[in-house]
Amino acid sequence: MLGHVSQEAVRQMVAQGLVVGVELDSSSTPKFCEACTKAKATRQPFPEVTKSRALRYAELVHTDLWGPSQTVSLGGCSYYITFTDDYSRETKIEFLKYKSEALTAFKHYEAHLARQHPGV
C-alpha cells in the first residue's frame, strides 16, 4: 500500500488524518535505512571529454584481462585479454587458455604494433 515511504512522511500523514487505523508510538525514533541511503547516493557523471587523452598512436594502451569463464570455448580458452589504443580506440583481443599466458599475449600485441606501425 505505502511501499517504501519515509517514516517522517508516514508520521505526517497520520497527524493530518490522511491515514486512518494506524497508531504510532510518539516516543520511537526513526531507524537508519541502508536502502534509502543507497537510493539517494549520487555520483559525478563521466566527463564528456577526458583531459588525459593520448596525442599519438600507442602512446597509451589500456588492457583488461578477463576470466575464467564458466564455459570453455571450442578452442579450450577460458580467458581473454584486450588491448585498446587510447588515441585511435583500436582494440585487439587475444583468447587465452591460461591466465599465465597474459605476458605472451602482450608480447604478441607489441610485435603487432611494430609490424603495423613502424617507429611507434
Backbone as JSON Lines, residues from 0, in Angstrom:
{"i":0,"aa":"M","n":[0.82,-1.18,0.0],"ca":[0.0,0.0,0.0],"c":[0.87,1.26,0.0]}
{"i":1,"aa":"L","n":[1.75,1.41,0.98],"ca":[2.57,2.61,1.05],"c":[3.91,2.43,0.36]}
{"i":2,"aa":"G","n":[4.3,1.22,0.08],"ca":[5.62,1.0,-0.5],"c":[6.69,1.32,0.52]}
{"i":3,"aa":"H","n":[7.76,1.92,0.07],"ca":[8.85,2.28,0.98],"c":[8.82,3.79,1.18]}
{"i":4,"aa":"V","n":[7.94,4.24,2.05],"ca":[7.78,5.65,2.35],"c":[8.59,5.96,3.59]}
{"i":5,"aa":"S","n":[9.16,7.16,3.65],"ca":[9.96,7.53,4.83],"c":[9.08,7.53,6.07]}
{"i":6,"aa":"Q","n":[9.71,7.27,7.18],"ca":[8.98,7.23,8.45],"c":[8.4,8.6,8.8]}
{"i":7,"aa":"E","n":[9.11,9.67,8.44],"ca":[8.62,11.02,8.69],"c":[7.37,11.3,7.86]}
{"i":8,"aa":"A","n":[7.32,10.83,6.62],"ca":[6.15,11.03,5.77],"c":[4.94,10.29,6.34]}
{"i":9,"aa":"V","n":[5.14,9.09,6.85],"ca":[4.04,8.33,7.46],"c":[3.54,9.07,8.7]}
{"i":10,"aa":"R","n":[4.46,9.58,9.52],"ca":[4.07,10.32,10.72],"c":[3.22,11.54,10.35]}
{"i":11,"aa":"Q","n":[3.62,12.27,9.3],"ca":[2.86,13.45,8.88],"c":[1.49,13.08,8.34]}
{"i":12,"aa":"M","n":[1.4,11.98,7.58],"ca":[0.1,11.56,7.04],"c":[-0.86,11.17,8.15]}
{"i":13,"aa":"V","n":[-0.33,10.47,9.18],"ca":[-1.18,10.09,10.31],"c":[-1.62,11.34,11.07]}
{"i":14,"aa":"A","n":[-0.7,12.28,11.28],"ca":[-1.01,13.51,12.02],"c":[-2.06,14.35,11.28]}
{"i":15,"aa":"Q","n":[-2.06,14.34,9.96],"ca":[-3.01,15.12,9.16],"c":[-4.32,14.37,8.91]}
{"i":16,"aa":"G","n":[-4.41,13.14,9.42],"ca":[-5.64,12.37,9.25],"c":[-5.79,11.76,7.87]}
{"i":17,"aa":"L","n":[-4.7,11.72,7.08],"ca":[-4.77,11.15,5.74],"c":[-4.76,9.63,5.75]}
{"i":18,"aa":"V","n":[-4.29,9.06,6.86],"ca":[-4.25,7.62,7.02],"c":[-5.01,7.31,8.31]}
{"i":19,"aa":"V","n":[-5.95,6.37,8.24],"ca":[-6.72,6.01,9.42],"c":[-6.4,4.58,9.83]}
{"i":20,"aa":"G","n":[-6.56,4.28,11.1],"ca":[-6.34,2.93,11.6],"c":[-4.89,2.65,11.95]}
{"i":21,"aa":"V","n":[-4.03,3.65,11.91],"ca":[-2.62,3.47,12.24],"c":[-2.32,4.24,13.5]}
{"i":22,"aa":"E","n":[-1.72,3.56,14.45],"ca":[-1.31,4.24,15.68],"c":[0.21,4.21,15.74]}
{"i":23,"aa":"L","n":[0.79,5.38,15.98],"ca":[2.24,5.49,16.06],"c":[2.68,5.73,17.48]}
{"i":24,"aa":"D","n":[3.79,5.17,17.87],"ca":[4.4,5.39,19.17],"c":[5.2,6.69,19.09]}
{"i":25,"aa":"S","n":[4.74,7.73,19.75],"ca":[5.38,9.05,19.65],"c":[6.76,9.08,20.28]}
{"i":26,"aa":"S","n":[7.1,8.08,21.11],"ca":[8.41,8.07,21.75],"c":[9.48,7.36,20.9]}
{"i":27,"aa":"S","n":[9.04,6.69,19.81],"ca":[10.01,5.96,18.98],"c":[10.77,6.94,18.08]}
{"i":28,"aa":"T","n":[11.97,6.53,17.7],"ca":[12.79,7.34,16.8],"c":[12.98,6.57,15.49]}
{"i":29,"aa":"P","n":[13.08,7.29,14.38],"ca":[13.27,6.6,13.09],"c":[14.57,5.8,13.09]}
{"i":30,"aa":"K","n":[14.52,4.64,12.45],"ca":[15.69,3.79,12.36],"c":[16.43,4.08,11.06]}
{"i":31,"aa":"F","n":[17.72,3.82,11.07],"ca":[18.56,4.02,9.88],"c":[18.13,3.02,8.81]}
{"i":32,"aa":"C","n":[17.95,3.51,7.58],"ca":[17.55,2.65,6.48],"c":[18.67,2.67,5.43]}
{"i":33,"aa":"E","n":[19.4,1.57,5.31],"ca":[20.51,1.49,4.37],"c":[20.03,1.61,2.92]}
{"i":34,"aa":"A","n":[18.87,1.04,2.61],"ca":[18.33,1.11,1.25],"c":[18.05,2.56,0.84]}
{"i":35,"aa":"C","n":[17.53,3.35,1.77],"ca":[17.26,4.77,1.48],"c":[18.56,5.51,1.21]}
{"i":36,"aa":"T","n":[19.57,5.22,2.0],"ca":[20.87,5.89,1.83],"c":[21.46,5.57,0.47]}
{"i":37,"aa":"K","n":[21.41,4.3,0.07],"ca":[21.94,3.91,-1.23],"c":[21.13,4.51,-2.37]}
{"i":38,"aa":"A","n":[19.83,4.59,-2.21],"ca":[18.97,5.13,-3.27],"c":[19.22,6.62,-3.47]}
{"i":39,"aa":"K","n":[19.6,7.32,-2.42],"ca":[19.84,8.75,-2.52],"c":[21.27,9.07,-2.92]}
{"i":40,"aa":"A","n":[22.14,8.07,-2.92],"ca":[23.54,8.31,-3.26],"c":[23.65,8.69,-4.73]}
{"i":41,"aa":"T","n":[24.51,9.65,-5.01],"ca":[24.74,10.07,-6.38],"c":[26.23,10.04,-6.67]}
{"i":42,"aa":"R","n":[26.57,10.06,-7.92],"ca":[27.98,10.13,-8.31],"c":[28.09,11.08,-9.49]}
{"i":43,"aa":"Q","n":[29.26,11.6,-9.66],"ca":[29.5,12.53,-10.74],"c":[29.51,11.78,-12.07]}
{"i":44,"aa":"P","n":[28.96,12.37,-13.13],"ca":[28.98,11.7,-14.43],"c":[30.39,11.7,-15.0]}
{"i":45,"aa":"F","n":[30.64,10.78,-15.91],"ca":[31.92,10.77,-16.6],"c":[32.02,12.03,-17.45]}
{"i":46,"aa":"P","n":[33.18,12.63,-17.51],"ca":[33.31,13.85,-18.33],"c":[33.09,13.54,-19.81]}
{"i":47,"aa":"E","n":[32.55,14.51,-20.54],"ca":[32.33,14.35,-21.97],"c":[33.65,14.11,-22.7]}
{"i":48,"aa":"V","n":[34.67,14.84,-22.31],"ca":[35.98,14.71,-22.93],"c":[37.01,14.55,-21.82]}
{"i":49,"aa":"T","n":[37.83,13.54,-21.94],"ca":[38.86,13.33,-20.94],"c":[40.01,14.3,-21.16]}
{"i":50,"aa":"K","n":[40.68,14.68,-20.09],"ca":[41.77,15.65,-20.19],"c":[43.11,14.97,-20.45]}
{"i":51,"aa":"S","n":[43.17,13.66,-20.29],"ca":[44.45,12.97,-20.43],"c":[44.47,12.02,-21.62]}
{"i":52,"aa":"R","n":[43.88,12.42,-22.72],"ca":[43.83,11.58,-23.92],"c":[45.19,11.55,-24.61]}
{"i":53,"aa":"A","n":[45.57,10.41,-25.12],"ca":[46.84,10.26,-25.83],"c":[46.84,11.13,-27.09]}
{"i":54,"aa":"L","n":[48.0,11.64,-27.44],"ca":[48.13,12.52,-28.59],"c":[48.68,11.81,-29.83]}
{"i":55,"aa":"R","n":[49.14,10.57,-29.66],"ca":[49.63,9.82,-30.82],"c":[49.4,8.33,-30.58]}
{"i":56,"aa":"Y","n":[49.44,7.59,-31.67],"ca":[49.17,6.15,-31.63],"c":[50.16,5.44,-30.7]}
{"i":57,"aa":"A","n":[49.68,4.53,-29.9],"ca":[50.45,3.67,-28.98],"c":[51.11,4.43,-27.83]}
{"i":58,"aa":"E","n":[50.75,5.68,-27.64],"ca":[51.28,6.44,-26.51],"c":[50.72,5.9,-25.18]}
{"i":59,"aa":"L","n":[49.45,5.51,-25.22],"ca":[48.78,4.97,-24.04],"c":[47.89,3.83,-24.49]}
{"i":60,"aa":"V","n":[48.08,2.66,-23.88],"ca":[47.29,1.48,-24.23],"c":[46.64,0.95,-22.96]}
{"i":61,"aa":"H","n":[45.34,0.75,-23.02],"ca":[44.58,0.18,-21.89],"c":[44.45,-1.32,-22.12]}
{"i":62,"aa":"T","n":[44.54,-2.08,-21.04],"ca":[44.41,-3.53,-21.17],"c":[43.48,-4.08,-20.1]}
{"i":63,"aa":"D","n":[42.84,-5.18,-20.42],"ca":[41.95,-5.83,-19.46],"c":[42.07,-7.34,-19.66]}
{"i":64,"aa":"L","n":[42.28,-8.03,-18.56],"ca":[42.35,-9.5,-18.57],"c":[41.09,-10.01,-17.91]}
{"i":65,"aa":"W","n":[40.33,-10.83,-18.62],"ca":[39.05,-11.32,-18.12],"c":[39.06,-12.84,-18.02]}
{"i":66,"aa":"G","n":[38.41,-13.36,-16.98],"ca":[38.24,-14.81,-16.85],"c":[38.45,-15.25,-15.42]}
{"i":67,"aa":"P","n":[38.31,-16.51,-15.16],"ca":[37.96,-17.58,-16.1],"c":[36.46,-17.61,-16.36]}
{"i":68,"aa":"S","n":[36.1,-18.0,-17.56],"ca":[34.69,-18.13,-17.9],"c":[34.18,-19.47,-17.37]}
{"i":69,"aa":"Q","n":[32.88,-19.54,-17.18],"ca":[32.28,-20.79,-16.69],"c":[32.3,-21.86,-17.77]}
{"i":70,"aa":"T","n":[32.25,-21.42,-19.03],"ca":[32.25,-22.35,-20.15],"c":[33.52,-22.16,-20.96]}
{"i":71,"aa":"V","n":[34.22,-23.23,-21.22],"ca":[35.44,-23.18,-22.01],"c":[35.06,-23.09,-23.49]}
{"i":72,"aa":"S","n":[35.79,-22.29,-24.26],"ca":[35.49,-22.14,-25.69],"c":[35.83,-23.42,-26.44]}
{"i":73,"aa":"L","n":[35.42,-23.49,-27.7],"ca":[35.73,-24.66,-28.52],"c":[37.24,-24.85,-28.66]}
{"i":74,"aa":"G","n":[37.98,-23.76,-28.6],"ca":[39.44,-23.83,-28.69],"c":[40.12,-24.09,-27.36]}
{"i":75,"aa":"G","n":[39.32,-24.26,-26.3],"ca":[39.86,-24.56,-24.99],"c":[40.25,-23.34,-24.17]}
{"i":76,"aa":"C","n":[39.78,-22.16,-24.56],"ca":[40.15,-20.93,-23.86],"c":[39.13,-20.57,-22.78]}
{"i":77,"aa":"S","n":[39.67,-20.1,-21.65],"ca":[38.83,-19.67,-20.54],"c":[39.02,-18.2,-20.21]}
{"i":78,"aa":"Y","n":[39.99,-17.55,-20.85],"ca":[40.33,-16.16,-20.56],"c":[40.43,-15.38,-21.87]}
{"i":79,"aa":"Y","n":[40.36,-14.06,-21.76],"ca":[40.76,-13.22,-22.88],"c":[41.41,-11.96,-22.35]}
{"i":80,"aa":"I","n":[42.23,-11.36,-23.18],"ca":[42.89,-10.11,-22.83],"c":[42.65,-9.14,-23.97]}
{"i":81,"aa":"T","n":[42.36,-7.88,-23.64],"ca":[42.16,-6.86,-24.65],"c":[43.23,-5.78,-24.51]}
{"i":82,"aa":"F","n":[43.57,-5.19,-25.64],"ca":[44.49,-4.06,-25.69],"c":[43.79,-2.97,-26.5]}
{"i":83,"aa":"T","n":[43.57,-1.81,-25.9],"ca":[42.87,-0.71,-26.56],"c":[43.79,0.5,-26.61]}
{"i":84,"aa":"D","n":[44.08,0.96,-27.83],"ca":[44.89,2.15,-28.01],"c":[44.04,3.38,-27.67]}
{"i":85,"aa":"D","n":[44.55,4.21,-26.77],"ca":[43.79,5.37,-26.3],"c":[43.59,6.4,-27.42]}
{"i":86,"aa":"Y","n":[44.54,6.54,-28.31],"ca":[44.46,7.55,-29.37],"c":[43.43,7.17,-30.44]}
{"i":87,"aa":"S","n":[43.54,5.96,-30.96],"ca":[42.68,5.54,-32.08],"c":[41.45,4.75,-31.63]}
{"i":88,"aa":"R","n":[41.47,4.26,-30.4],"ca":[40.43,3.38,-29.85],"c":[40.41,2.01,-30.52]}
{"i":89,"aa":"E","n":[41.46,1.72,-31.28],"ca":[41.6,0.4,-31.89],"c":[41.76,-0.63,-30.77]}
{"i":90,"aa":"T","n":[41.03,-1.73,-30.87],"ca":[41.07,-2.76,-29.84],"c":[41.45,-4.1,-30.46]}
{"i":91,"aa":"K","n":[42.38,-4.77,-29.81],"ca":[42.78,-6.12,-30.2],"c":[42.43,-7.04,-29.04]}
{"i":92,"aa":"I","n":[42.0,-8.25,-29.38],"ca":[41.65,-9.23,-28.34],"c":[42.4,-10.52,-28.63]}
{"i":93,"aa":"E","n":[42.86,-11.17,-27.57],"ca":[43.51,-12.47,-27.71],"c":[42.91,-13.41,-26.67]}
{"i":94,"aa":"F","n":[42.54,-14.59,-27.11],"ca":[41.95,-15.58,-26.22],"c":[43.05,-16.44,-25.62]}
{"i":95,"aa":"L","n":[42.91,-16.74,-24.34],"ca":[43.95,-17.47,-23.61],"c":[43.38,-18.71,-22.94]}
{"i":96,"aa":"K","n":[44.17,-19.76,-22.92],"ca":[43.76,-20.96,-22.19],"c":[44.04,-20.79,-20.7]}
{"i":97,"aa":"Y","n":[45.14,-20.1,-20.39],"ca":[45.54,-19.91,-19.0],"c":[45.85,-18.44,-18.75]}
{"i":98,"aa":"K","n":[45.6,-18.0,-17.56],"ca":[45.88,-16.62,-17.18],"c":[47.37,-16.3,-17.31]}
{"i":99,"aa":"S","n":[48.19,-17.28,-17.1],"ca":[49.64,-17.09,-17.18],"c":[50.13,-16.75,-18.59]}
{"i":100,"aa":"E","n":[49.26,-16.85,-19.59],"ca":[49.63,-16.52,-20.97],"c":[49.52,-15.03,-21.27]}
{"i":101,"aa":"A","n":[49.17,-14.23,-20.28],"ca":[48.96,-12.79,-20.48],"c":[50.23,-12.09,-20.97]}
{"i":102,"aa":"L","n":[51.38,-12.4,-20.41],"ca":[52.62,-11.76,-20.84],"c":[52.94,-12.1,-22.29]}
{"i":103,"aa":"T","n":[52.73,-13.34,-22.68],"ca":[52.95,-13.75,-24.07],"c":[52.0,-12.99,-24.99]}
{"i":104,"aa":"A","n":[50.76,-12.81,-24.56],"ca":[49.78,-12.06,-25.36],"c":[50.23,-10.61,-25.53]}
{"i":105,"aa":"F","n":[50.78,-10.03,-24.47],"ca":[51.29,-8.66,-24.56],"c":[52.44,-8.58,-25.56]}
{"i":106,"aa":"K","n":[53.31,-9.56,-25.53],"ca":[54.43,-9.58,-26.48],"c":[53.92,-9.71,-27.92]}
{"i":107,"aa":"H","n":[52.85,-10.47,-28.13],"ca":[52.23,-10.57,-29.46],"c":[51.69,-9.21,-29.88]}
{"i":108,"aa":"Y","n":[51.05,-8.52,-28.94],"ca":[50.5,-7.2,-29.24],"c":[51.62,-6.22,-29.58]}
{"i":109,"aa":"E","n":[52.69,-6.28,-28.82],"ca":[53.84,-5.42,-29.06],"c":[54.43,-5.67,-30.45]}
{"i":110,"aa":"A","n":[54.52,-6.93,-30.85],"ca":[55.01,-7.29,-32.18],"c":[54.06,-6.79,-33.26]}
{"i":111,"aa":"H","n":[52.76,-6.89,-32.99],"ca":[51.75,-6.37,-33.93],"c":[51.96,-4.87,-34.15]}
{"i":112,"aa":"L","n":[52.18,-4.13,-33.07],"ca":[52.42,-2.69,-33.19],"c":[53.66,-2.4,-34.03]}
{"i":113,"aa":"A","n":[54.72,-3.15,-33.79],"ca":[55.97,-2.94,-34.53],"c":[55.79,-3.21,-36.03]}
{"i":114,"aa":"R","n":[54.99,-4.23,-36.39],"ca":[54.75,-4.57,-37.79],"c":[53.82,-3.56,-38.47]}
{"i":115,"aa":"Q","n":[52.72,-3.25,-37.78],"ca":[51.68,-2.41,-38.39],"c":[51.99,-0.91,-38.32]}
{"i":116,"aa":"H","n":[52.75,-0.5,-37.33],"ca":[53.04,0.92,-37.13],"c":[54.53,1.09,-36.83]}
{"i":117,"aa":"P","n":[55.38,0.92,-37.8],"ca":[56.82,1.06,-37.57],"c":[57.16,2.43,-37.0]}
{"i":118,"aa":"G","n":[58.12,2.45,-36.11],"ca":[58.54,3.71,-35.5],"c":[57.74,4.12,-34.29]}
{"i":119,"aa":"V","n":[56.79,3.31,-33.9],"ca":[55.98,3.66,-32.72],"c":[56.71,3.25,-31.48]}
